[in-house]
């Protein structure tokens, strides 16, 4: 069967907004899209075509949001050379067979409606936006369903070339001459619309499919932002529901503003929340704290009692940062100086370079692991805080292990030097045998830590401080 296999809900109009959902990854996008359409006071049906990859919970949530959920079988992609993710994208062609509706407006799940698009139902039999290189974009389309057209498409699926390896390339080959089609004029009078023949093809302006990728290149919209009707988040790794995208692209703020207004259609789903992610976020916030406390316990409190540790901190505070110990004889000082010189001669010259390399690799691994641990669809600030917390924790553990190995190695070398020394008794450090610890090292460490923390916080804020909202700026700063 080429029609939809089943539906949850009942049809209430002969025109509809339609989107596709292949799996739960784009579920939040569909929810926000539906909310944005509903905010325009539209009374048209909102239909989501779902495949087998969509969970029962997702279907239930979409129905609670007001979507008509229709199950469909996937159309296999006939192209051998194509991106792996394009396996089932030809399923989009099934909207041409939704003959229960006179006209449908198709919107990708990564689009959002910012102003009413009801006038799109006045468009001809097929309407889409013309992008660069005179190629149409299938993310926003107006279709007059026809079984004849659909069957014709199915007969040509294996023969027509697709430059993308997906549905968009096929549609460009199917609708030859689309670049020469007239531009859709929504302000035409009803008399003019009814008196003229229905156009086979019409081109939609950028207002109905504003590409965030082009905004990113120019650092501005090519049209008046106040006149935009649909924003399309076309960049693959920068979808609006990924928490890090909000820190890179200003137009994502529009999407996030709609997201936070999502109703609690099912328990725990208000504001675009996911009940499973909420539990995971709480766990991720707490776990590093327990890990750091455990490490602190292992490092400091196993070697002395709690009271002794508190007493040590108290005396350090009273003494102004220096803890005085018993006097040290000149012989002991000379012996310690000899040991220091002997041990220093054993330190390899390449240790500094290795430490820098290990530090750099620990930072890279920490960032990568933290990024993989934090749920992608949490709120931007939640994602940022979790990212910082987990990056610090993982770096602390990795570089701490390296320093521990260096300490063990140094202790081993020191023992070897001490075994050949005439005064081995001076090799083992004893806090009760005369030594004075100065606060200068601790202050430097604190300054360094505070400075690094400031840089870590300030770095993500630099684009906002300098007003940069694009990764690639044009030389002139404007696109005509």
For each residue, the residues with C-beta under 8 A, 3 or more apart:
1: 5 73
2: 94 97 147 150 151 154
3: 94 97 98 99
4: 7 49 70 71 72 94 98
5: 1 70 71 72 73
6: 70 71
7: 4 10 68 69 70 71
8: 59 63 68 69 70
9: 63 67 68 69
10: 7 68
11: 16 45 68 100 101
12: 43 45
13: 16 43 44 45 101
14: 101 102 103
15: 44 45 101 102 103 104 105 121
16: 11 13 44 45 46 47 68 98 101 104 105
17: 37 42 44 45 46 47 104 105 106 107
18: 47 48 49 95 98 104 105 106 107
19: 30 33 47 48 49 106 107 108 109
20: 48 49 91 92 108 109
21: 26 27 30 48 49 50 51 54 58 62 109
22: 26 51 53 54 74 88 91
23: 26 51 53 54
24: 27 53 54 55 58
25:
26: 21 22 23 29 30 109 110
27: 21 24 30 31 54 58 61 62
28: 31 32 241 259 272 274 377
29: 26 32 33 109 110 239 240 241
30: 19 21 26 27 33 34 48 62 67 109
31: 27 28 34 35 61 62 65 262 272
32: 28 29 35 36 112 240 241 255 258 259 262 272
33: 19 29 30 36 37 107 109 111 112 113
34: 30 31 37 38 46 48 62 65 66 67
35: 31 32 38 39 65 258 259 261 262 263
36: 32 33 39 40 112 113 114 258
37: 17 33 34 40 42 46 113
38: 34 35 41 42 46 66
39: 35 36 113 258
40: 36 37 113 115 116 117 118
41: 38 116
42: 17 37 38 116 118
43: 12 13
44: 13 15 16 17 118 121
45: 11 12 13 15 16 17 68 101
46: 16 17 34 37 38 66 67 68
47: 16 17 18 19 67 68 70 98 104
48: 18 19 20 21 30 34 62 67 68 69 70
49: 4 18 19 20 21 70 71 72 91 94 95
50: 21 54 58 59 62 69 70 71 72
51: 21 22 23 54 71 72 73 74 88 91
52: 71 73 74
53: 22 23 24
54: 21 22 23 24 27 50 51 58 59
55: 24 58 59
56: 59 60
57: 60 61
58: 21 24 27 50 54 55 61 62
59: 8 50 54 55 56 62 63 69
60: 56 57 63 64 266
61: 27 31 57 58 64 65 265 266 269
62: 21 27 30 31 34 48 50 58 59 65 67 69
63: 8 9 59 60 66 67 68 69
64: 60 61 265 266
65: 31 34 35 61 62 262 263 265
66: 34 38 46 63
67: 9 30 34 46 47 48 62 63
68: 7 8 9 10 11 16 45 46 47 48 63
69: 7 8 9 48 50 59 62 63
70: 4 5 6 7 8 47 48 49 50
71: 4 5 6 7 49 50 51 52
72: 4 5 49 50 51 91 94
73: 1 5 51 52
74: 22 51 52 87 88 91
75: 88 90 91 93 94 157
76: 87 88 90
77: 82 86 87 88 89 90 165 166
78: 90 157 158
79: 82 86 162 165 166
80:
81: 165
82: 77 79 86 87 162 164 165 166
83: 86 165 166
84: 87
85:
86: 77 79 82 83 89 164 165 166
87: 74 76 77 82 84
88: 22 51 74 75 76 77 91
89: 77 86 92 166 167
90: 75 76 77 78 93 157 166 167 170
91: 20 22 49 51 72 74 75 88 94 167
92: 20 89 95 106 138 167
93: 75 90 96 97 150 153 154 157 167 170
94: 2 3 4 49 72 75 91 97 98 150
95: 18 49 92 98 104 106 141 143 145
96: 93 143 145 146 149 150 153
97: 2 3 93 94 145 146 147 150
98: 3 4 16 18 47 94 95 101 104 143 145
99: 3 145 146 147
100: 11 145
101: 11 13 14 15 16 45 98 104 145
102: 14 15 144 145
103: 14 15 121 123 142 143 144 145
104: 15 16 17 18 47 95 98 101 142 143 145
105: 15 16 17 18 117 120 121 140 141 142 143
106: 17 18 19 92 95 138 140 141 142 143
107: 17 18 19 33 111 113 139 140 230
108: 19 20 111 138 139 140 232
109: 19 20 21 26 29 30 33
110: 26 29 139 232 233 234 239 240
111: 33 107 108 139 140 209 230 231 232 233
112: 32 33 36 230 231 233 240 254 255 258
113: 33 36 37 39 40 107 116 117 229 230
114: 36 228 229 230 231 254
115: 40 227 228 229
116: 40 41 42 113 119 229
117: 40 105 113 120 208 229 230
118: 40 42 44 121
119: 116 122 186
120: 105 117 123 127 142 184 186 204 208
121: 15 44 103 105 118 142
122: 119 184 186 188 193
123: 103 120 127 142 184 202 204
124: 127 142 144 184 198 199 200 201 202
125: 143 144 146 198 199 200 201
126: 141 142 143 144 175 200 201 202
127: 120 123 124 141 142 184 201 202 203 204
128: 136 137 138 140 141 142 171 178 203 204 209
129: 136 137 139 140 203 204 205 206 208 209
130: 134 135 136 137 178 179 203 204
131: 135 136 137 211
132: 135
133:
134: 130 179
135: 130 131 132 163 168 172
136: 128 129 130 131 168 171 172 175 178 203
137: 128 129 130 131 140 168 209 211 232 234
138: 92 106 108 128 141 167 168 171
139: 107 108 110 111 129 209 232 234
140: 105 106 107 108 111 128 129 137 204 208 209 230 232
141: 95 105 106 126 127 128 138
142: 103 104 105 106 120 121 123 124 126 127 128 202 204
143: 95 96 98 103 104 105 106 125 126
144: 102 103 124 125 126 198
145: 95 96 97 98 99 100 101 102 103 104 150
146: 96 97 99 125 149 150
147: 2 97 99 150 151
148: 151 152
149: 96 146 152 153
150: 2 93 94 96 97 145 146 147 153 154
151: 2 147 148 154 155
152: 148 149 155 156
153: 93 96 149 150 156 157 170 174
154: 2 93 150 151 157
155: 151 152
156: 152 153 159 160 174
157: 75 78 90 93 153 154 160 170
158: 78
159: 156
160: 156 157 170 173 174
161: 169 173
162: 79 82 165 166 167 168 169 170 172 173
163: 135 169 172 173
164: 82 86 168 169
165: 77 79 81 82 83 86 162 169
166: 77 79 82 83 86 89 90 162 169 170
167: 89 90 91 92 93 138 162 170 171
168: 135 136 137 138 162 164 171 172
169: 161 162 163 164 165 166 172 173
170: 90 93 153 157 160 162 166 167 173 174
171: 128 136 138 167 168 174 175
172: 135 136 162 163 168 169 175 178
173: 160 161 162 163 169 170 176
174: 153 156 160 170 171
175: 126 136 171 172 178 201
176: 173
177: 180 181 201
178: 128 130 136 172 175 181 201 203
179: 130 134
180: 177
181: 177 178 199 200 201 202 203
182: 185 199 202 203
183: 202 203 204 205
184: 120 122 123 124 127 202 203 204 205
185: 182 188
186: 119 120 122
187:
188: 122 185 192 193
189: 192 193
190: 193 194
191: 194 195
192: 188 189 195 196
193: 122 188 189 190 196
194: 190 191
195: 191 192
196: 192 193 199
197:
198: 124 125 144
199: 124 125 181 182 196 202
200: 124 125 126 181
201: 124 125 126 127 175 177 178 181
202: 123 124 126 127 142 181 182 183 184 199
203: 127 128 129 130 136 178 181 182 183 184
204: 120 123 127 128 129 130 140 142 183 184 207 208 209
205: 129 183 184 208 223
206: 129 209 210 211 222 223
207: 204 210 223 227 228 229 230
208: 117 120 129 140 204 205 229 230
209: 111 128 129 137 139 140 204 206 230 232
210: 206 207 214 215 221 223 228 230 231 232
211: 131 137 206 214 215 232 234
212: 215 216 231 232 233 234 235 238 249 251
213: 216 217 234 235
214: 210 211 217 218 222 479
215: 210 211 212 218 219 220 221 249 251 470
216: 212 213 219 235 249 470 471 472
217: 213 214 470 472 474 479
218: 214 215 221 222 470 474 477 478 479
219: 215 216 468 469 470 473 474 477
220: 215 477 478 479
221: 210 215 218 224 225 228
222: 206 214 218 479
223: 205 206 207 210 227 228
224: 221 227 228
225: 221 228
226:
227: 115 207 223 224
228: 114 115 207 210 221 223 224 225 231
229: 113 114 115 116 117 207 208
230: 107 111 112 113 114 117 140 207 208 209 210
231: 111 112 114 210 212 228 251 254 255
232: 108 110 111 137 139 140 209 210 211 212
233: 110 111 112 212 238 239 240 245 249 251 252 255
234: 110 137 139 211 212 213
235: 212 213 216 238 239 249
236: 239
237: 242
238: 212 233 235 242 245 248 249
239: 29 110 233 235 236 242 245
240: 29 32 110 112 233 245 246 249 252 255 256
241: 28 29 32 245 255 259 272 376 377
242: 237 238 239 245 376 377
243: 246 374 375 376 377 378 379 380 382 383 384
244: 247 248 371 380 383 387
245: 233 238 239 240 241 242 248 249 252
246: 240 243 249 252 253 256 380
247: 244 380 384 460 463
248: 238 244 245 252 463 471
249: 212 215 216 233 235 238 240 245 246 252 469
250: 253 469
251: 212 215 231 233 254 255
252: 233 240 245 246 248 249 255 256
253: 246 250 256 257
254: 112 114 231 251 257 258
255: 32 112 231 233 240 241 251 252 258 259
256: 240 246 252 253 259 260 379 380
257: 253 254 260 261
258: 32 35 36 39 112 254 255 261 262
259: 28 32 35 241 255 256 262 271 272
260: 256 257 271 272
261: 35 257 258 271
262: 31 32 35 65 258 259 265 269 270 271 272
263: 35 65 270
264: 267 268 269 270
265: 61 64 65 262 269
266: 60 61 64 269
267: 264 275
268: 264 273 274 275 278
269: 61 262 264 265 266 272 273 274 275
270: 262 263 264 273
271: 259 260 261 262 379
272: 28 31 32 241 259 260 262 269 377
273: 268 269 270 277 278
274: 28 268 269 277 278 375 377
275: 267 268 269 278 279
276: 279 280
277: 273 274 280 281 375 377 378
278: 268 273 274 275 281 282
279: 275 276 282 283
280: 276 277 283 284 375
281: 277 278 284 285 375 378 382 386
282: 278 279 285 286
283: 279 280 286 287
284: 280 281 287 288 373 374 386 389 390
285: 281 282 288 289 385 386 389
286: 282 283 289 290
287: 283 284 290 291
288: 284 285 291 292 389 390 392 393
289: 285 286 292 293
290: 286 287 293 294
291: 287 288 294 295 393 397
292: 288 289 295 296 393 396
293: 289 290 296 297
294: 290 291 297 298
295: 291 292 298 299 396 397 400
296: 292 293 299 300 301
297: 293 294 300 301 302
298: 294 295 301 302
299: 295 296 302
300: 296 297 303 304 309
301: 296 297 298 304 306 309
302: 297 298 299
303: 300
304: 300 301 308 309 312
305: 308 309
306: 301 309 310
307: 310 311
308: 304 305 311 312
309: 300 301 304 305 306 312 313
310: 306 307 313 314
311: 307 308 314 315
312: 304 308 309 315 316 323
313: 309 310 316 317
314: 310 311 317 318
315: 311 312 318 319 323
316: 312 313 319 321 323
317: 313 314
318: 314 315
319: 315 316 322 323 324
320: 439
321: 316 438 439 442 443
322: 319 436 437 438 439
323: 312 315 316 319 436 437
324: 319 436
325: 328 431 432 433 434 435 436
326: 432 433 434
327: 434
328: 325 332 333 433 434 435
329: 332 333 434
330: 333 334
331: 334 335
332: 328 329 335 336 426 433 434
333: 328 329 330 336 337
334: 330 331 337 338
335: 331 332 338 339 423 426
336: 332 333 339 340 426
337: 333 334 340 341
338: 334 335 341 342 421
339: 335 336 342 343 414 417 418 421 426 427
340: 336 337 343 344
341: 337 338 344 345
342: 338 339 345 346 417 421
343: 339 340 346 347 410 413 414 417
344: 340 341 347
345: 341 342
346: 342 343 413 417
347: 343 344 351
348: 351
349: 352
350: 353 354
351: 347 348 354 355 406
352: 349 355 356
353: 350 356 357
354: 350 351 357 358
355: 351 352 358 359 402 406
356: 352 353 359 360
357: 353 354 360 361
358: 354 355 361 362 399 402
359: 355 356 362 363 399
360: 356 357 363 364
361: 357 358 364 365
362: 358 359 365 366 395 398 399 402
363: 359 360 366 367 391 395
364: 360 361 367 368
365: 361 362 368 369 394 398
366: 362 363 369 370 390 391 392 394 395 398
367: 363 364 370 371 391
368: 364 365 371 372
369: 365 366 372 373 390 394
370: 366 367 373 374 386 387 390 391 394
371: 244 367 368 374 387
372: 368 369
373: 284 369 370 386 390
374: 243 284 370 371 378 383 386 387 390
375: 243 274 277 280 281 378 383
376: 241 242 243 383
377: 28 241 242 243 272 274 277
378: 243 277 281 374 375 382 383 386
379: 243 256 271 382 383
380: 243 244 246 247 256 383 384
381: 384 385
382: 243 281 378 379 385 386
383: 243 244 374 375 376 378 379 380 386 387
384: 243 247 380 381 387 388 460
385: 285 381 382 388 389
386: 281 284 285 370 373 374 378 382 383 389 390
387: 244 370 371 374 383 384 390 391
388: 384 385 391 392 456
389: 284 285 288 385 386 392 393
390: 284 288 366 369 370 373 374 386 387 393 394
391: 363 366 367 370 387 388 394 395
392: 288 366 388 389 395 396
393: 288 291 292 389 390 396 397
394: 365 366 369 370 390 391 397 398
395: 362 363 366 391 392 398 399
396: 292 295 392 393 399 400
397: 291 295 393 394 400 401
398: 362 365 366 394 395 401 402
399: 358 359 362 395 396 402 403
400: 295 396 397 403 404
401: 397 398 404 405
402: 355 358 362 398 399 405 406
403: 399 400 406 407
404: 400 401 407 408
405: 401 402 408 409
406: 351 355 402 403 409 410
407: 403 404 410 411
408: 404 405 411 412
409: 405 406 412 413
410: 343 406 407 413 414
411: 407 408 414 415
412: 408 409 415 416
413: 343 346 409 410 416 417
414: 339 343 410 411 417 418 427
415: 411 412 418 419 427
416: 412 413 419 420
417: 339 342 343 346 413 414 420 421 427
418: 339 414 415 421 424 427 428
419: 415 416 424
420: 416 417
421: 338 339 342 417 418 424 426 427
422:
423: 335 426
424: 418 419 421 427
425: 428
426: 332 335 336 339 421 423
427: 339 414 415 417 418 421 424
428: 418 425
429: 435
430: 433
431: 325 435
432: 325 326
433: 325 326 328 332 430
434: 325 326 327 328 329 332
435: 325 328 429 431
436: 322 323 324 325
437: 322 323
438: 321 322 441
439: 320 321 322 442 443
440: 443 444
441: 438 444 445
442: 321 439 445 446
443: 321 439 440 446 447
444: 440 441 447 448
445: 441 442 448 449
446: 442 443 449 450
447: 443 444 450 451
448: 444 445 451 452
449: 445 446 452 453
450: 446 447 453 454
451: 447 448 454 455
452: 448 449 455 456
453: 449 450 456 457
454: 450 451 457 458
455: 451 452 458 459
456: 388 452 453 459
457: 453 454 460 461
458: 454 455 461 462
459: 455 456 462
460: 247 384 457 463
461: 457 458 464 465
462: 458 459 465 466 468
463: 247 248 460 466 467 468 469
464: 461 467
465: 461 462
466: 462 463
467: 463 464
468: 219 462 463 473
469: 219 249 250 463
470: 215 216 217 218 219 473
471: 216 248
472: 216 217
473: 219 468 470 477
474: 217 218 219 477 478 479
475:
476:
477: 218 219 220 473 474
478: 218 220 474
479: 214 217 218 220 222 474
480:
